Amino acid sequence: MATMALPALAFKEELKTAQAAVLQSFKENHKSDVLLKDLCRHVDQVLAKIWKHFDLPKESALIAVGGYGRGELFPYSDVDVLILLHERPDAIFKEKLESLVQLFWDIGLDIGHSIRTIDECLDESAADITVQTSLLEARWITGSRKLFKELQQRYSENMNPQKFFQEKLLELQQRHVKYEDTPYSLEPNCKESPGGLRDLQVILWVSKAAGLGNSWKELASRGLITDTEARQLNRNERAFKDIRIRLHLHAGRREDRLIFDLQTPIAETFGFKTTESRRASEYLMQRYYWAAKAVTQLNTILLQNIEAHLFPQPSVPRPLNEHFNEVNGFIDIARDDTFESSPSSLLEVFLILAKHTELKGMTARTLRALWHARLLMDAEFRHDIYNRSLFLQIIQAPQGITHALRRMNQMSILGRYLPNFRRIIGQMQHDLFHAYTVDQHILMVVRNLRRFTMPEHAHEYPFCSQLMANFIQPWVLYIAALFHDIAKGRGGDHSVLGMADAKKFCYDHGLSRANTELIVFLVKNHLTMSHVAQKQDLSDPDVIQHFAELVKDERHLTALYLLTVSDIRGTSPKVWNAWKGKLLEDLYRMTLRVLGGEAPSKDRELKNRQEQAQKTLRLYGLAPDAHEKLWQQLDVAYFLRHDASDIAWQTRALHDKLDSKTPVVKCRLSPIGEGLQITVYVKDQPDLFARICNYFDGKNFGILDAKIHTTNNDYALDTFLVIEPAFANNYRDIISLIEHELTEVLTLQTPLSPPNRGRLSRLSRTFPIAPSVDLRPDDRGQYYLLSISANDRNGLLYAIATILTKYKINLHTAKIMTLGERVEDVFIVDGAALQGARSQIQFETDLLDAMRV
């Protein structure tokens, strides 16, 4: 081993010096292809020297495979090599090979190696598509050229291009599913995500296996792509390689994901600057998404062309109309110049696909022609009355609308027809709760609205499906959805800017005055209903009255409700929950009663809820007067803030425990179908809310809603709605545990622990929110509305609760709204400390400090 130490140090230093020079050159000229080839060349040279140092048998060879075999080496990528042998090694030779591989590691390379004979290579290749793929790019480094050529010949003889194509296509589909079938991931993997480097490599692999070429230029010469497409693929491939190189260098390791932490510094290396309306990272990511989208488009065309070459099928065109035929289940242009001779066909093709759902898509010929003809969609095209009618027909089609719009977006047709939509394609939203780019979010909202019209999805949101079934001209909602976020990223209020865009669209497309007014109303107010439901007191008749005055009639109310539900569900899988659904539905039903002529009345609502609760209590088997003693201790606010079912449940649990000396804790599955509902009845105490929050925090429960009430006999009657995703299917199993443990916590009265500052998630650290506090009196001056916004973290609500306790603030209700990584909580409070300007400022200052990490 001592004799090997000196060569290892010398080789390591040689490689380190060469790599440093290459990286320095890249920092100066940013030539990614040069870096990849130079790193590869230097590793080749050092490995060849080491090979010779070991004096291995002449009938063996060192072969580069995989990406390294392709002649490209990224700064921190592994180096895959094959030690090719004429026959299996004896014990002495095997020991020498082990020392060789160890030396490869010792000089600082991340080596992936295999030691095989030709027969073993072919056997492994036949059994494993990844081995077959790595050998496809095998490259000789040193040793026996004759042995390597024999491997190439026998490998080629054993290659089945059709089987290889099918397996690589399945592999591609599996990979796309793994990465959510979208290039628009928040943190895309520039190598593996759809539209990334791997997709480009798949094309070159299957084309090389089929003997069609090994470069974009060669594919163009064979007529599989045009020269323009070849240049575009080459340009996007270089862009992805450049990003991947910078990721490796900035992370100091093999990192192929554009994670949030790295997006801004990588963007800055490209010269992007943060502006008032957008971050530097958003400019970078939009460029990335546009490139990935183009690769996805051309990838589809190429795969279809290669498949047609490998699996030729007789085709008998079946005319669909004068412009299009059906060929083997795909729509095909009747002539090569269909789009040029009849530009309206650029929209017509999507209308036909919407009408003929049996069609699987477009032929490669049609896709290519469509892609190149998209530039025909200029101002004159958009002003054409017939084209406008075609677009409206697509929106109004009875089926296939979502697929049509997604295809139009994928092929850059939607953005050409709606120029302002083009501006938000690939635009990120770093607001910590949108999981999609703006264009993908908009199309997701349209999809959600469409699903309300489909019987097969009626079980998902029955109430929404019922409303949509009775909604005349639902396509009006789809137009509102298209425009509701179209002005994101322009600066200013996107609702107001989008309203102007929507109004112009409606006027240009000849929509009626009533439909235009509704669409403009929806775009302007698409955030209003969620704001009222989640941040205002729905037990206040004035809140319902004001909202009813805004929506004016049932059609506006229903339209806004359906759009709001679809919008929230279209932000992120994490944002929607049953509690938000209930708040929105409650607001809808209460507003509908007002619009129907029923004036908001506390007395009427109080009477209705008490009567409904009494009916339920009779079903429980309680005596007719069992509720009276408890209800005498409750004021009107309690009955208005609780559903009849909640009132009945709490009455049943507490009617005989009015003066209980020990805390009463009752827990049940939440009636809304998600989480747990927990009621606490105990002699009132200043730190009660903080103590309960501390318990829930320790159990990792998230509090969605809290109703805090003090009875006339000075007992606290508090109700909480809590969730914990880990127990989503097993809430019933922990009900007794919570009742026991929380009772014990409230009985022992142990000193409260200091709030834990917690840790922010990686996303929140990268895009922090400055905590904000807004404290203002309500319209009657009876209570204060306390609104806070901050990054979400463990222990946040407990930290807020301790400040409320410190200042002796009485909490009446709490709405805890979690939007991905951000919280926007609203509390209705009162207290002497809020009366004086100085104490109020100190209270707000302490709250801000408690929310910081």
LINZICOR-V548614 format. One record per backbone hydrogen bond with DSSP energy under -1.0 kcal/mol. CO is the residue of the C=O (numbers start at 0). NH is the residue of the N-H. Records with the same first field share a line. If there is no record, write none. Layout:
CO = NH + NH
This chain:
3 = 7
4 = 8
5 = 9
6 = 10
7 = 11
8 = 12
9 = 13
10 = 14
11 = 15
12 = 16
13 = 17
14 = 18
15 = 19
16 = 20
17 = 21
18 = 22
19 = 23
20 = 24
21 = 25
22 = 26
23 = 27
24 = 28
25 = 29
29 = 31
30 = 34
31 = 35
32 = 36
33 = 37
34 = 38
35 = 39
36 = 40
37 = 41
38 = 42
39 = 43
40 = 44
41 = 45
42 = 46
43 = 47
44 = 48
45 = 49
46 = 50
47 = 51
48 = 52
49 = 53
51 = 54
57 = 59
58 = 85
59 = 143
60 = 83
61 = 140 + 141
62 = 81
63 = 138
64 = 68
65 = 69
66 = 71
67 = 70
73 = 76
78 = 111
79 = 64
80 = 113
81 = 62
82 = 115
83 = 60
89 = 93
90 = 94
91 = 95
92 = 96
93 = 97
94 = 98
95 = 99
96 = 100
97 = 101
98 = 102
99 = 103
100 = 104
101 = 105
102 = 106
103 = 108
104 = 107
108 = 110
109 = 78
111 = 80
113 = 82
115 = 84
116 = 120
117 = 121
118 = 122
119 = 123
120 = 124
121 = 125
122 = 126
123 = 127
127 = 131
128 = 132
129 = 133
130 = 134
131 = 135
133 = 65
134 = 137
138 = 63
141 = 61
143 = 147
144 = 148
145 = 149
146 = 150
147 = 151
148 = 152
149 = 153
150 = 154
151 = 155
152 = 156
153 = 157
159 = 163
160 = 164
161 = 165
162 = 166
163 = 167
164 = 168
165 = 169
166 = 170
167 = 171
168 = 172
169 = 173
170 = 174
171 = 175
172 = 176
173 = 177
174 = 178
175 = 180
176 = 179
178 = 181
187 = 257
188 = 192
189 = 196
190 = 197
192 = 195
195 = 199
196 = 200
197 = 201
198 = 202
199 = 203
200 = 204
201 = 205
202 = 206
203 = 207
204 = 208
205 = 209
206 = 211
207 = 210
214 = 218
215 = 219
216 = 220
217 = 221
218 = 223
219 = 222
225 = 229
226 = 230
227 = 231
228 = 232
229 = 233
230 = 234
231 = 235
232 = 236
233 = 237
234 = 238
235 = 239
236 = 240
237 = 241
238 = 242
239 = 243
240 = 244
241 = 245
242 = 246
243 = 247
244 = 248
245 = 249
246 = 250
247 = 251
255 = 189
256 = 258
258 = 261 + 262
261 = 265
262 = 266
263 = 267
264 = 268
266 = 271
267 = 270
277 = 274
278 = 282
279 = 283
280 = 284
281 = 285
282 = 286
283 = 287
284 = 288
285 = 289
286 = 290
287 = 291
288 = 292
289 = 293
290 = 294
291 = 295
292 = 296
293 = 297
294 = 298
295 = 299
296 = 300
297 = 301
298 = 302
299 = 303
300 = 304
301 = 305
302 = 306
303 = 307
304 = 308
305 = 309
306 = 310
317 = 325
322 = 333
323 = 319 + 320
324 = 331
325 = 317
326 = 329
328 = 359
329 = 326
330 = 362
331 = 324
334 = 337
336 = 340
337 = 341
341 = 344
342 = 345
343 = 346 + 347
344 = 348
346 = 350
347 = 351
348 = 352
349 = 353
350 = 354
351 = 355
355 = 358
360 = 330
362 = 366
363 = 367
364 = 368
365 = 369
366 = 370
367 = 371
368 = 372
372 = 375
373 = 376
375 = 377
377 = 381
378 = 382
383 = 387
384 = 388
385 = 389
386 = 390
387 = 391
388 = 392
389 = 393
390 = 394
391 = 395
399 = 403
400 = 404
401 = 405
402 = 406
403 = 407
404 = 408
405 = 409
406 = 410
407 = 412 + 413
408 = 411
412 = 416
413 = 417
417 = 420 + 421
420 = 423
423 = 426 + 438
426 = 437
428 = 430
431 = 820
436 = 440
437 = 441
438 = 442
439 = 443
440 = 444
441 = 445
442 = 446
443 = 447
444 = 448
445 = 449
446 = 450
449 = 452
450 = 453
453 = 456
454 = 457
456 = 459
460 = 464
461 = 465
462 = 466
463 = 467
464 = 468
467 = 470
472 = 475
473 = 476
474 = 478
475 = 479
476 = 480
477 = 481
478 = 482
479 = 483
484 = 487
486 = 489
492 = 496
493 = 497
494 = 498
495 = 499
496 = 500
497 = 501
498 = 502
499 = 503
500 = 504
501 = 505
502 = 506
503 = 507
504 = 508
505 = 510
506 = 509
511 = 515
512 = 516
513 = 517
514 = 518
515 = 519
516 = 520
517 = 521
518 = 522
519 = 523
520 = 524
524 = 527
526 = 530
527 = 531
528 = 532
529 = 533
530 = 534
531 = 535
536 = 539
539 = 543
540 = 544
541 = 545
542 = 546
543 = 547
544 = 548
545 = 549
546 = 550
547 = 551
550 = 552
552 = 556
553 = 557
554 = 558
555 = 559
556 = 560
557 = 561
558 = 562
559 = 563
560 = 564
561 = 565
562 = 566
563 = 567
564 = 568
565 = 569
567 = 570
570 = 434
571 = 574
576 = 580
577 = 581
578 = 582
579 = 583
580 = 584
581 = 585
582 = 586
583 = 587
584 = 588
585 = 589
586 = 590
587 = 591
588 = 592
589 = 593
590 = 594
591 = 595
592 = 597
593 = 596
600 = 604
601 = 605
602 = 606
603 = 607
604 = 608
605 = 609
606 = 610
607 = 611
608 = 612
609 = 613
610 = 614
611 = 615
612 = 616
613 = 617
614 = 618
615 = 619
616 = 621
622 = 625
624 = 627
626 = 630
627 = 631
629 = 632
630 = 633
632 = 711
634 = 638
635 = 639
636 = 640
642 = 646
643 = 647
644 = 648
645 = 649
646 = 650
647 = 651
648 = 652
649 = 653
650 = 654
653 = 656
656 = 659
663 = 680
665 = 678
667 = 676
669 = 672
674 = 669
675 = 721
676 = 667
677 = 719
678 = 665
679 = 717
680 = 663
681 = 715
684 = 687
686 = 690
687 = 691
688 = 692
689 = 693
690 = 694
691 = 695
692 = 696
693 = 697
694 = 698
695 = 700
696 = 699
701 = 722
703 = 815
704 = 720
705 = 813
706 = 718
708 = 716
710 = 713
713 = 683
714 = 710
715 = 681
717 = 679
718 = 706
719 = 677
720 = 703 + 704
721 = 675
722 = 701
723 = 726
724 = 727
726 = 729
729 = 732
730 = 733
733 = 737
734 = 738
735 = 739
736 = 740
737 = 741
738 = 742
739 = 743
740 = 744
741 = 745
742 = 746
743 = 747
744 = 748
760 = 764
761 = 765
762 = 766
771 = 788
773 = 786
775 = 784
777 = 780
782 = 777
783 = 828
784 = 775
785 = 826
786 = 773
787 = 824
788 = 771
789 = 822
792 = 795
794 = 798
795 = 799
796 = 800
797 = 801
798 = 802
799 = 803
800 = 804
801 = 805
802 = 806
803 = 808
804 = 807
809 = 829
811 = 707
812 = 827
813 = 705
814 = 825
816 = 823
818 = 821
820 = 791
821 = 818
822 = 789
824 = 787
825 = 814
826 = 785
827 = 811 + 812
828 = 783
829 = 809
830 = 833
831 = 834
835 = 839
836 = 840
837 = 841
838 = 842
839 = 843
840 = 844
841 = 845
842 = 846
843 = 847
844 = 848
845 = 849
846 = 850
